[in-house]
Amino acid sequence: MISDLVIIGGGASGFMGAITAVQSGLRSVVILESTLKVLEKVRISGGGRCNLTNSCWDISNLVNNYPRGEKQLIGLFNRFSTIDAYDWFQKRGLPLKVEKDGRVFPSSDSSYDVIKCLFNEANDLGVKVFTNSHVKQVIRIDDGFNVLVKGSNYYKAKNILICTGGHPSGRRLAKSLGHSIIPPVPSLFSFSTAENEIKTCSGITLDVQVRLTVNNKKYSETGSILVTHKGFSGPVILRLSAFCARNLYANNYKCELKINWLCMKENEVRSKIDLYKLENVKKLVLKNKPFSKLPKRLWKALLLSVGIDCQLKWADLSKCEEELLVKCLTNKRFSVISRGPFGEEFVTAGGVSLKEINFKTMESKICKGLFFAGEVLDIDGITGGFNFQHCWTSAWVAGNSVV
Ligand SMILES: Cc1cc2nc3c(=O)[nH]c(=O)nc-3n(C[C@H](O)[C@H](O)[C@H](O)COP(=O)(O)OP(=O)(O)OC[C@H]3O[C@@H](n4cnc5c(N)ncnc54)[C@H](O)[C@@H]3O)c2cc1C
């Protein structure tokens, strides 16, 4: 028997693609999954809570969260965006909540509820799911495709949707069908630095905005930062790592990182210090800081890093020391020496080249009847639910287009 659609990969994209394909009129839809469990990444995502989308409803802002795929996603999001994903799950009985930073989670804080929602919907629609079915080859035949599964089983399909995520086998299948692959590199990681000066501040999260610059302004980001025992992490670092993913990979994860702890200009910081100095002449520099939002531990570490004595009073701060302090607050340099561990989320930058995809349908421009969705493509987002969102969107468009 020949299926209307065989989907390779039982992850977020695979399930969304299958559900929409049946709802748009396809009769026989099959999902083939390598492992014994489907939707495994959904389960572990968001620390077990599954950050399934983001409340960034405005499409022009939304696409800024994608270092790769930004342009192509504009059209796709115009058809199925964050608000559509939000409604899609709510309408299927999954209550959602939006956190302060815009991340959307199931109200239960359990990724199992997202799995249940997708799995039950697919099951009710008659999608056939086969686990332990690793696809090793796809062969083009006259009226469709032969899909060879490990263990010499094979399926016939009129159409194929590849949803294999960051797994290399999906890229191999795409290549064998004529597609070019942008080499995969990691994204969304923390930075390890050579310096020890502020490691005493490990664990501190600066919820104020800091401004980071990598390799002399080539990349610059603003946001909240976390000091770790090896270097830095937190939303702004993960965002920077995503936007610099290729450049950092090419430089073996070595670069110069500059931090403006106050997100202020040098002259503004200088004026603020001058004024504070006049009003606090007899007070200790260590115990009295002009910048209330800077944590005490970090203030101390920064003073020590420029050699300012803990017993110094504001009246005794020399012009030269003040200048060192201003520079340290606005332009502190660190040598990044390696990639640190991944945060809660990890994705691959790279994948099937976007030039060879028709973004109105997600169909290959090279091989008719072949579709792609999700992380297998050279599209990735920063943390915050943006990675699942592009999976829901591309799979929804693919599922609606196959028919
Ligand atoms: C720890 C972690 C936490 C994350 N948390 C979040 C989060 O909270 N929010 C967010 O937006 N993103 C998160 N992400 C990213 C998100 O999980 C991925 O972007 C998303 O799962 C990609 O979905 P996909 O369907 O394209 O691929 P996947 O979910 O990777 O699914 C691909 C499936 O295909 C199967 N497969 C591969 N090759 C074959 C083959 N040859 N034959 C058959 N089957 C095959 C795989 O076994 C897998 O089940 C997280 C990632 C990680 C690693």
The ligand as a MOL file (V3000), in Angstrom:
LIG
                    3D

  0  0  0     0  0            999 V3000
M  V30 BEGIN CTAB
M  V30 COUNTS 53 58 0 0 0
M  V30 BEGIN ATOM
M  V30 1 C 17.6470 19.9600 26.3430 0
M  V30 2 C 16.8640 20.7450 25.3200 0
M  V30 3 C 15.8690 21.6010 25.7470 0
M  V30 4 C 15.1430 22.3640 24.8080 0
M  V30 5 N 14.1750 23.2130 25.2710 0
M  V30 6 C 13.4770 23.9690 24.3770 0
M  V30 7 C 12.4200 24.8200 24.8120 0
M  V30 8 O 12.0510 24.8500 25.9860 0
M  V30 9 N 11.8300 25.5970 23.8660 0
M  V30 10 C 12.1660 25.5590 22.5320 0
M  V30 11 O 11.5700 26.2790 21.7350 0
M  V30 12 N 13.1240 24.7110 22.1030 0
M  V30 13 C 13.7740 23.9160 22.9790 0
M  V30 14 N 14.7460 23.0660 22.5450 0
M  V30 15 C 14.9580 22.9420 21.0770 0
M  V30 16 C 13.8400 22.0320 20.5270 0
M  V30 17 O 13.7760 20.8710 21.3140 0
M  V30 18 C 14.1340 21.6730 19.0670 0
M  V30 19 O 14.2560 22.8550 18.3230 0
M  V30 20 C 12.9660 20.8340 18.5170 0
M  V30 21 O 12.7860 19.6630 19.2910 0
M  V30 22 C 13.2120 20.4350 17.0870 0
M  V30 23 O 12.0940 19.6690 16.6820 0
M  V30 24 P 12.1620 18.7090 15.4200 0
M  V30 25 O 10.8420 18.0140 15.3540 0
M  V30 26 O 12.6120 19.4770 14.2460 0
M  V30 27 O 13.3020 17.6850 15.7850 0
M  V30 28 P 13.4030 16.6560 17.0200 0
M  V30 29 O 12.5540 17.0690 18.1560 0
M  V30 30 O 14.8580 16.4710 17.2600 0
M  V30 31 O 12.7840 15.3310 16.4370 0
M  V30 32 C 13.4360 14.6200 15.4190 0
M  V30 33 C 13.0640 13.1720 15.5620 0
M  V30 34 O 13.5040 12.4720 14.4100 0
M  V30 35 C 14.0240 11.2150 14.7900 0
M  V30 36 N 14.9320 10.7880 13.7170 0
M  V30 37 C 16.1340 11.3180 13.3730 0
M  V30 38 N 16.6400 10.6620 12.3130 0
M  V30 39 C 15.7320 9.7230 11.9640 0
M  V30 40 C 15.6670 8.7350 10.9460 0
M  V30 41 N 16.6650 8.5810 10.0720 0
M  V30 42 N 14.5990 7.9120 10.8910 0
M  V30 43 C 13.5770 8.0390 11.7740 0
M  V30 44 N 13.5770 8.9590 12.7550 0
M  V30 45 C 14.6330 9.7880 12.8550 0
M  V30 46 C 14.7170 11.5130 16.1090 0
M  V30 47 O 14.8850 10.3440 16.8670 0
M  V30 48 C 13.7410 12.4980 16.7280 0
M  V30 49 O 12.7660 11.8500 17.5060 0
M  V30 50 C 15.4630 22.2710 23.4380 0
M  V30 51 C 16.4610 21.3980 23.0170 0
M  V30 52 C 17.1500 20.6380 23.9370 0
M  V30 53 C 18.2200 19.7050 23.4690 0
M  V30 END ATOM
M  V30 BEGIN BOND
M  V30 1 1 1 2
M  V30 2 1 2 3
M  V30 3 2 2 52
M  V30 4 2 3 4
M  V30 5 1 4 5
M  V30 6 1 4 50
M  V30 7 2 5 6
M  V30 8 1 6 7
M  V30 9 1 6 13
M  V30 10 2 7 8
M  V30 11 1 7 9
M  V30 12 1 9 10
M  V30 13 2 10 11
M  V30 14 1 10 12
M  V30 15 2 12 13
M  V30 16 1 13 14
M  V30 17 1 14 15
M  V30 18 1 14 50
M  V30 19 1 15 16
M  V30 20 1 16 17
M  V30 21 1 16 18
M  V30 22 1 18 19
M  V30 23 1 18 20
M  V30 24 1 20 21
M  V30 25 1 20 22
M  V30 26 1 22 23
M  V30 27 1 23 24
M  V30 28 2 24 25
M  V30 29 1 24 26
M  V30 30 1 24 27
M  V30 31 1 27 28
M  V30 32 2 28 29
M  V30 33 1 28 30
M  V30 34 1 28 31
M  V30 35 1 31 32
M  V30 36 1 32 33
M  V30 37 1 33 34
M  V30 38 1 33 48
M  V30 39 1 34 35
M  V30 40 1 35 36
M  V30 41 1 35 46
M  V30 42 1 36 37
M  V30 43 1 36 45
M  V30 44 2 37 38
M  V30 45 1 38 39
M  V30 46 1 39 40
M  V30 47 2 39 45
M  V30 48 1 40 41
M  V30 49 2 40 42
M  V30 50 1 42 43
M  V30 51 2 43 44
M  V30 52 1 44 45
M  V30 53 1 46 47
M  V30 54 1 46 48
M  V30 55 1 48 49
M  V30 56 2 50 51
M  V30 57 1 51 52
M  V30 58 1 52 53
M  V30 END BOND
M  V30 END CTAB
M  END
